[in-house]
């Protein structure tokens, strides 16, 4: 029997998010006869940590907040101690590998830019692979952007989550990555369909636009709420249900109170199973200013819900405009016009709904797993 290729994935924590879902899917589907996989989780934290496949070797470094004391003083001491420990080992990566990881690896993976420097600082003679999902055109911090895209050049191979993610770096910074490829994220449509039937969801006000994403300013939910208020004032009865948590929650709650839309702009927070909320809505709206290749688009198509989405990142690689989705510019007026169109012209969302049943075959998960496997194999062979 041939020797398995030893692969290490490193990630910070497992809160609900697109990258975390992609990671779990990869860990489930990479071939076990080829790879011996270890997952290093810096913080044993997040709703999705229980979904890490049981046959994966998991190394957890520091306690997550869920496992810390409820006593405020004790919890503060625990957090300070945790941060000091993380800082020490970040500055001393050789000790981290010697004392905590304690294994050698052929390939090391940075699934997000947050792990770039950690993987690049590894003392192992491994092949180092980066995944990049971020549209750099929407980050105003040029120093941060340049640090990330220059770090990418130091990896043995880079996997971009969409064609646009790679192209925009070339367009804006004239930087190319000859040692790279584009591999889309796998979308588990059948699983979304199954989970969508697990419990009923009843909304008080129809039609309902559902949406899902982390509550970050780039996701543009503050703009969506202004549009919602404008449509209501013009007599278009509807509600919006936003599934997701994040640091904008308090600001959005305050905005909803000021606009008096608390009963129709529903902030549902993070849901372990968000799909019944989407399945029982009438439409789906994605108002983001920036995205890469969001899993949600394919899942919503699979649930047969008509989509309005901003035309950003890799989304036009997923949606054929006015065929299986409706693309708009990422500004308030364009999103408003798209939502108003859905509310006033039933033919368009109905056409999109019918077409989405036929077009989901374009999401070929097995090809994605095969492409990732090929990258790992070729890098291992180059190491020999």
C-alpha positions as CSV (number, residue, x, y, z in Angstrom):
1,X,0.0,0.0,0.0
2,X,1.3,3.4,-1.0
3,X,2.1,6.0,1.7
4,X,-0.6,8.5,2.2
5,X,0.1,12.2,1.7
6,X,0.0,14.0,5.0
7,X,-2.1,17.2,4.8
8,X,-2.6,19.9,7.5
9,X,-5.4,22.5,7.3
10,X,-5.1,25.4,9.7
11,X,-8.1,27.6,10.7
12,X,-9.0,30.0,13.5
13,X,-12.5,28.8,14.6
14,X,-15.7,27.3,13.3
15,X,-18.4,30.0,13.6
16,X,-21.1,29.7,11.0
17,X,-19.7,31.1,7.7
18,X,-19.1,30.3,4.1
19,X,-15.4,29.4,4.4
20,X,-16.2,27.1,7.4
21,X,-18.9,25.3,5.4
22,X,-16.5,24.9,2.5
23,X,-13.9,23.5,4.8
24,X,-16.2,20.9,6.3
25,X,-17.3,19.9,2.8
26,X,-13.7,19.4,1.7
27,X,-12.8,17.5,4.8
28,X,-15.8,15.2,4.2
29,X,-15.0,14.5,0.5
30,X,-11.2,14.5,0.0
31,X,-10.2,10.8,-0.7
32,X,-9.0,9.0,2.4
33,X,-7.0,6.5,0.4
34,X,-4.8,9.3,-0.8
35,X,-4.7,11.7,2.1
36,X,-4.0,11.6,5.8
37,X,-5.7,14.8,6.9
38,X,-5.2,16.8,10.1
39,X,-7.2,19.9,11.0
40,X,-5.5,22.4,13.4
41,X,-8.2,24.6,15.0
42,X,-6.6,27.5,16.8
43,X,-9.8,28.1,18.9
44,X,-12.1,25.3,19.7
45,X,-15.0,27.6,19.1
46,X,-18.1,27.9,16.9
47,X,-21.4,26.2,15.9
48,X,-19.8,24.1,13.2
49,X,-17.0,22.5,15.2
50,X,-19.3,19.5,15.9
51,X,-19.6,18.9,12.1
52,X,-15.9,18.3,11.5
53,X,-15.8,14.7,10.2
54,X,-15.0,12.2,13.0
55,X,-12.3,10.4,11.0
56,X,-10.3,13.6,10.7
57,X,-7.4,14.1,13.2
58,X,-8.3,17.3,15.0
59,X,-5.8,19.4,17.0
60,X,-7.5,22.1,19.1
61,X,-5.1,24.6,20.6
62,X,-7.1,27.0,22.8
63,X,-10.5,26.9,24.5
64,X,-13.4,28.5,22.8
65,X,-15.7,31.0,24.5
66,X,-18.4,28.3,24.8
67,X,-16.1,26.4,27.1
68,X,-15.1,29.3,29.3
69,X,-16.5,30.3,32.7
70,X,-19.7,32.2,33.0
71,X,-18.2,34.2,35.8
72,X,-17.2,37.6,34.2
73,X,-14.0,38.0,36.1
74,X,-12.8,34.5,35.6
75,X,-13.8,34.7,31.9
76,X,-11.7,37.9,31.5
77,X,-8.7,36.2,33.0
78,X,-9.2,33.2,30.7
79,X,-9.4,35.5,27.6
80,X,-6.3,37.4,28.6
81,X,-4.4,34.2,29.2
82,X,-5.6,32.8,25.8
83,X,-4.5,36.0,23.9
84,X,-1.1,36.0,25.5
85,X,-0.6,32.3,24.7
86,X,-1.7,32.9,21.1
87,X,0.7,35.9,20.8
88,X,3.6,33.9,22.2
89,X,3.2,31.0,19.8
90,X,2.5,33.3,16.8
91,X,6.0,34.8,17.5
92,X,7.5,31.4,18.0
93,X,6.1,29.1,15.3
94,X,8.9,26.5,15.8
95,X,7.7,26.0,19.4
96,X,4.1,25.7,18.2
97,X,5.1,22.8,15.9
98,X,7.3,21.2,18.4
99,X,5.0,21.4,21.5
100,X,1.5,21.4,20.0
101,X,1.4,20.1,16.5
102,X,4.1,17.5,16.9
103,X,3.9,16.1,13.4
104,X,5.5,16.5,10.0
105,X,3.3,17.2,6.9
106,X,3.8,17.1,3.2
107,X,1.3,19.9,2.4
108,X,0.0,22.7,4.6
109,X,-3.2,24.6,3.7
110,X,-4.2,28.2,4.5
111,X,-8.0,28.2,3.8
112,X,-8.2,32.0,4.4
113,X,-5.9,35.1,4.4
114,X,-6.1,35.0,8.2
115,X,-3.8,31.9,8.1
116,X,-1.4,33.1,5.4
117,X,1.4,34.3,7.7
118,X,0.9,31.3,10.0
119,X,1.4,28.8,7.2
120,X,4.3,30.8,5.7
121,X,6.0,30.8,9.1
122,X,5.8,27.0,9.3
123,X,9.3,25.4,9.9
124,X,8.3,22.3,7.9
125,X,9.6,21.6,4.5
126,X,6.1,21.2,3.2
127,X,4.4,22.5,0.1
128,X,2.2,25.5,1.1
129,X,-1.1,26.2,-0.5
130,X,-3.4,29.2,-0.1
131,X,-7.1,29.6,-0.7
132,X,-8.2,33.2,-1.6
133,X,-11.9,34.2,-1.7
134,X,-11.8,38.0,-1.3
135,X,-12.6,40.7,-3.8
136,X,-9.8,43.2,-3.0
137,X,-11.4,46.0,-4.9
138,X,-13.7,46.8,-1.9
139,X,-11.1,47.0,0.8
140,X,-10.1,50.6,1.4
141,X,-7.0,49.6,3.4
142,X,-4.3,49.4,0.7
143,X,-1.6,48.4,3.1
144,X,-3.6,45.3,4.2
145,X,-4.5,44.4,0.6
146,X,-0.9,44.7,-0.6
147,X,0.2,42.5,2.4
148,X,-2.3,39.8,1.4
149,X,-1.6,39.7,-2.3
150,X,2.1,39.9,-1.8
151,X,1.9,37.0,0.7
152,X,0.1,35.0,-2.0
153,X,3.2,35.1,-4.2
154,X,5.1,33.3,-1.5
155,X,3.0,30.1,-1.6
156,X,3.8,27.1,-3.8
157,X,0.2,27.2,-5.2
158,X,-2.8,29.5,-4.8
159,X,-6.5,28.4,-5.3
160,X,-8.8,31.3,-6.1
161,X,-12.5,30.9,-5.3
162,X,-13.6,32.6,-8.5
163,X,-12.2,33.9,-11.7
164,X,-13.0,37.5,-10.7
165,X,-11.1,37.2,-7.5
166,X,-7.9,36.5,-9.4
167,X,-8.6,38.9,-12.3
168,X,-9.3,41.9,-10.2
169,X,-5.8,41.7,-8.6
170,X,-4.3,41.7,-12.1
171,X,-6.5,44.6,-13.2
172,X,-5.9,46.8,-10.1
173,X,-2.3,45.8,-9.1
174,X,-0.9,44.2,-12.3
175,X,0.1,41.2,-10.3
176,X,-0.3,37.7,-11.8
177,X,-0.1,34.3,-10.2
178,X,1.3,31.7,-12.6
179,X,1.2,29.1,-9.9
180,X,-2.5,29.2,-9.4
181,X,-5.9,28.0,-10.5
182,X,-9.6,28.7,-10.0
183,X,-11.7,26.1,-8.2
184,X,-15.2,27.0,-7.2
185,X,-16.6,26.0,-3.8
186,X,-18.8,22.9,-3.8
187,X,-22.5,23.5,-3.2
188,X,-24.5,20.8,-1.4
189,X,-27.9,21.4,-3.0
190,X,-29.4,18.0,-2.0
191,X,-28.4,18.6,1.6
192,X,-30.0,22.1,1.6
193,X,-33.2,20.6,0.2
194,X,-33.4,18.0,2.9
195,X,-32.7,20.4,5.7
196,X,-35.3,22.8,4.3
197,X,-38.0,20.3,5.2
198,X,-37.0,19.8,8.8
199,X,-39.4,22.3,10.4
200,X,-42.1,24.8,9.3
201,X,-41.6,28.5,9.2
202,X,-44.5,30.9,9.1
203,X,-44.1,34.5,8.2
204,X,-46.7,37.1,9.2
205,X,-46.3,39.4,6.2
206,X,-45.9,38.1,2.6
207,X,-44.3,38.3,0.2
208,X,-41.0,37.7,2.0
209,X,-37.5,38.4,0.8
210,X,-35.1,36.2,2.7
211,X,-31.4,36.9,2.9
212,X,-28.4,35.2,4.5
213,X,-24.9,36.4,5.4
214,X,-22.7,37.7,8.2
215,X,-23.8,41.0,9.5
216,X,-20.8,43.0,8.2
217,X,-21.0,46.5,6.7
218,X,-19.9,45.1,3.3
219,X,-23.0,42.9,3.2
220,X,-25.0,46.1,2.8
221,X,-28.0,45.2,5.1
222,X,-28.2,48.8,6.3
223,X,-28.9,49.8,2.7
224,X,-31.4,46.9,2.3
225,X,-33.3,48.2,5.3
226,X,-33.5,51.7,3.8
227,X,-34.9,50.1,0.6
228,X,-37.4,48.1,2.6
229,X,-38.7,51.3,4.3
230,X,-39.0,53.1,1.0
231,X,-41.0,50.3,-0.5
232,X,-43.3,50.1,2.5
233,X,-43.9,53.9,2.3
234,X,-44.8,53.5,-1.4
235,X,-47.4,51.0,-0.5
236,X,-45.6,47.7,-1.4
237,X,-46.4,45.4,1.5
238,X,-43.6,42.8,2.2
239,X,-41.2,41.7,4.8
240,X,-37.5,40.8,4.8
241,X,-35.9,38.0,6.9
242,X,-32.1,38.2,7.4
243,X,-30.4,35.1,8.7
244,X,-27.0,35.7,10.2
245,X,-25.1,37.2,13.1
246,X,-22.2,39.6,13.3
247,X,-20.9,42.9,14.6
248,X,-23.5,44.9,12.8
249,X,-26.4,43.4,14.7
250,X,-26.7,46.2,17.3
251,X,-26.5,48.9,14.6
252,X,-29.1,47.2,12.5
253,X,-31.5,46.8,15.5
254,X,-31.1,50.5,16.2
255,X,-31.7,51.4,12.6
256,X,-34.9,49.1,12.5
257,X,-36.2,50.9,15.6
258,X,-35.5,54.4,14.1
259,X,-37.3,53.4,10.9
260,X,-40.1,51.6,12.7
261,X,-39.7,48.4,10.7
262,X,-38.9,46.0,13.6
263,X,-41.9,43.8,12.7
264,X,-41.2,43.6,9.0
265,X,-37.3,43.6,8.8
266,X,-36.6,40.4,10.8
267,X,-33.1,40.0,12.2
268,X,-33.1,36.2,12.8
269,X,-29.4,35.9,13.9
270,X,-27.3,32.8,13.1
271,X,-29.3,29.6,12.5
272,X,-27.7,26.2,12.6
273,X,-30.3,25.2,9.9
274,X,-31.2,28.4,7.9
275,X,-32.8,26.5,5.0
276,X,-36.5,26.3,6.2
277,X,-36.4,30.1,6.5
278,X,-35.3,30.5,2.9
279,X,-37.6,27.7,1.6
280,X,-40.7,29.4,3.1
281,X,-39.8,32.8,1.7
282,X,-41.0,34.1,-1.7
283,X,-37.8,35.6,-2.9
284,X,-34.1,35.9,-2.0
285,X,-32.1,39.1,-2.0
286,X,-28.3,39.3,-1.7
287,X,-27.4,43.0,-1.4
288,X,-23.6,42.6,-0.8
289,X,-21.0,45.2,-2.0
290,X,-18.5,42.4,-2.4
291,X,-18.5,38.6,-2.6
292,X,-16.4,35.8,-4.0
293,X,-18.4,32.7,-4.9
294,X,-21.2,32.5,-2.3
295,X,-22.5,29.0,-1.6
296,X,-25.9,30.5,-0.8
297,X,-26.6,31.4,-4.4
298,X,-26.5,27.7,-5.5
299,X,-28.4,26.5,-2.5
300,X,-31.2,29.1,-3.1
301,X,-31.4,28.0,-6.7
302,X,-31.7,24.4,-5.5
303,X,-34.6,25.5,-3.2
304,X,-36.3,27.0,-6.2
305,X,-36.5,30.5,-4.8
306,X,-36.1,33.4,-7.3
307,X,-32.9,35.5,-6.6
308,X,-32.1,39.1,-6.8
309,X,-28.3,39.6,-6.3
310,X,-25.8,42.3,-6.7
311,X,-23.5,41.9,-9.7
312,X,-20.2,41.6,-7.7
313,X,-17.3,39.1,-7.4
314,X,-17.9,35.7,-8.8
315,X,-21.7,36.0,-8.7
316,X,-22.1,36.6,-12.5
317,X,-20.2,33.3,-12.9
318,X,-23.1,31.6,-11.0
319,X,-26.1,33.5,-12.3
320,X,-27.2,34.1,-15.9
321,X,-29.0,37.5,-15.6
322,X,-32.7,37.4,-16.1
323,X,-32.6,33.6,-16.7
324,X,-31.9,31.9,-13.4
325,X,-31.5,35.0,-11.3
326,X,-31.7,38.8,-11.5
327,X,-28.5,40.9,-11.2
328,X,-28.4,44.5,-10.1
329,X,-25.6,47.0,-9.3
330,X,-24.6,47.2,-5.6
331,X,-26.2,50.6,-5.0
332,X,-29.4,51.5,-3.2
333,X,-31.4,52.6,-6.3
334,X,-30.5,49.5,-8.4
335,X,-31.4,47.1,-5.6
336,X,-34.6,49.0,-5.0
337,X,-35.6,48.8,-8.7
338,X,-34.9,45.0,-8.7
339,X,-37.0,44.4,-5.6
340,X,-39.8,46.6,-6.9
341,X,-39.8,44.7,-10.2
342,X,-40.3,41.4,-8.3
343,X,-43.1,42.9,-6.3
344,X,-44.9,44.3,-9.4
345,X,-44.2,41.9,-12.2
346,X,-44.8,38.2,-11.2
347,X,-43.7,37.0,-14.7
348,X,-40.0,37.7,-14.1
349,X,-39.6,35.8,-10.7
350,X,-41.8,33.0,-12.0
351,X,-39.6,32.7,-15.1
352,X,-36.5,32.6,-12.9
353,X,-38.0,30.0,-10.6
354,X,-38.8,27.7,-13.5
355,X,-35.4,28.1,-15.1
356,X,-33.5,27.6,-11.8
357,X,-34.9,24.0,-11.7
358,X,-33.0,23.3,-14.9
359,X,-29.7,25.2,-14.4
360,X,-28.5,23.8,-11.0
361,X,-26.7,21.0,-12.9
362,X,-23.9,23.5,-13.6
363,X,-22.7,23.1,-10.0
364,X,-20.6,19.9,-10.4
365,X,-19.2,19.0,-7.0
366,X,-17.3,15.9,-8.0
367,X,-15.3,17.9,-10.5
368,X,-14.4,20.3,-7.7
369,X,-13.2,17.5,-5.4
370,X,-11.2,16.0,-8.3
371,X,-9.6,19.4,-9.1
372,X,-8.5,19.9,-5.4
373,X,-7.2,16.4,-5.3
374,X,-5.2,17.0,-8.5
375,X,-3.6,20.2,-7.0
376,X,-2.6,18.3,-3.8
377,X,-1.1,15.4,-5.8
378,X,0.8,17.6,-8.2
379,X,2.3,19.6,-5.3
380,X,3.3,16.4,-3.5
381,X,5.0,15.1,-6.6
382,X,6.9,18.4,-6.9
383,X,8.1,18.0,-3.4
384,X,9.7,14.7,-4.1
